[in-house]
Amino acid sequence: MAHHQVTLAEVAKHAKVSLATASRVLNGSTRQVSAELRERVLATARELGYLPNASAQALARNTSSLVGLVVHDIADPYFSSIAAGVTRVAEEAGLIVVLGTTSREPERELALLSTLRAHRARAVVLVGTRTTDDSATQRLAEEIKAFQAQGGRVACVSQAHLPADTVVPANALGAHDLATSLAAQGHREFAVLAGPEKLLAARDRLDGFRAGLAEHGVELAAHNVVHGAFTRDGGHAAMHELLERGTGAKCVFAVNDVMAVGALAAVRERGLRSPEDVAVAGFDDIPTLSDLVPPLTTVRLPLEEIGERAARLALEGDAPSEPRTVEVGAEVVLRDSTAVLGRPVLS
């Protein structure tokens, strides 16, 4: 037999109060109800087994217990690690995290934020680099303003190009420091698997790496830069393309770790070894790197801490009069994938 779901109207009838009064008590309206009526409604709701309507509560309070988390790709450990930090802070505050993924589609990101606004989410954390599409960025900025005008809060992990608090990873500086470290090891012939041309994080990392090499008198040739998807398969395809070009590059920087994982697979498929034939480095220091052979040189970002910081910006304190920017540093981690023969680097 199907269970009957008790309605608010039934609670009001049994408690002998108006529907409006029952709604004010059970949906959290700011309008006051006498203590006697409040207790009568609550007792009746308990007796009947009434389950409050979350949407109605959100409408009455103009907020809810929901925190939106919007990421590009939850299968990428970069995003899942940041998500772990966001979730931890939200759960400590007694809130519920609702996850949405964009597949790097700006229109999908916009639609998810609009949906979360309709559900009166208390806050939203947007995780993902911005692109060179100024029109998409402007549309997202307008949706963020509408969300915040409704009383919600937004924080981002990206570049500080939106009207919201933003945690900014040190993409350019981290790549710069990686380049100088590799050059100091003795590497001289470099290539970059540069990710999509429209992604600002990929651009920042390429530019930073190029600048670091220049400080050591090393020029990054244009034909040694291969663009591809910001994924494992993107790195795999880009590495094969680089090897087919026969550029002679001996040290390859993939602008994120999942691309570097794909690059190492391509190196093995060609019957080559790393670092003996081709050294490979990545960026992010995702957790799964501990399973790689050889251990991957990379740039470490404190991914869970980044998520925690973004969540706290969105949830703690009063809304700031102007968006805040929190910069997060990066640390070069040299491992065996870029070791110079005769001088191994321990992870």
Stockholm file with secondary structure:
# STOCKHOLM 1.0

chainA/1-347         MAHHQVTLAEVAKHAKVSLATASRVLNGSTRQVSAELRERVLATARELGYLPNASAQALARNTSSLVGLVVHDIADPYFSSIAAGVTRVAEEAGLIVVLGTTSREPERELALLSTLRAHRARAVVLVGTRTTDDSATQRLAEEIKAFQAQGGRVACVSQAHLPADTVVPANALGAHDLATSLAAQGHREFAVLAGPEKLLAARDRLDGFRAGLAEHGVELAAHNVVHGAFTRDGGHAAMHELLERGTGAKCVFAVNDVMAVGALAAVRERGLRSPEDVAVAGFDDIPTLSDLVPPLTTVRLPLEEIGERAARLALEGDAPSEPRTVEVGAEVVLRDSTAVLGRPVLS
#=GR chainA/1-347 SS CCCCCCCHHHHHHHHTSCHHHHHHHHTTCSSCCCHHHHHHHHHHHHHHTCCCCHHHHHHHHTCCSEEEEEESCTTSHHHHHHHHHHHHHHHHTTCEEEEEECTTCHHHHHHHHHHHHHTTCSEEEEESCCBSCHHHHHHHHHHHHHHHHTTCEEEEESCSCSSSEEEEECHHHHHHHHHHHHHHHTCCCEEEECCCTTBHHHHHHHHHHHHHHHHTTCCCCGGGEECCCSSHHHHHHHHHHHHHHTCCCCEEEESSHHHHHHHHHHHHHTTCCTTTTCEEECSBCCGGGGGCSSCCBEEECCHHHHHHHHHHHHHSSSCCSSCCEEEECCEEECCGGGCBTTBCCCC
#=GC SS_cons         CCCCCCCHHHHHHHHTSCHHHHHHHHTTCSSCCCHHHHHHHHHHHHHHTCCCCHHHHHHHHTCCSEEEEEESCTTSHHHHHHHHHHHHHHHHTTCEEEEEECTTCHHHHHHHHHHHHHTTCSEEEEESCCBSCHHHHHHHHHHHHHHHHTTCEEEEESCSCSSSEEEEECHHHHHHHHHHHHHHHTCCCEEEECCCTTBHHHHHHHHHHHHHHHHTTCCCCGGGEECCCSSHHHHHHHHHHHHHHTCCCCEEEESSHHHHHHHHHHHHHTTCCTTTTCEEECSBCCGGGGGCSSCCBEEECCHHHHHHHHHHHHHSSSCCSSCCEEEECCEEECCGGGCBTTBCCCC
//
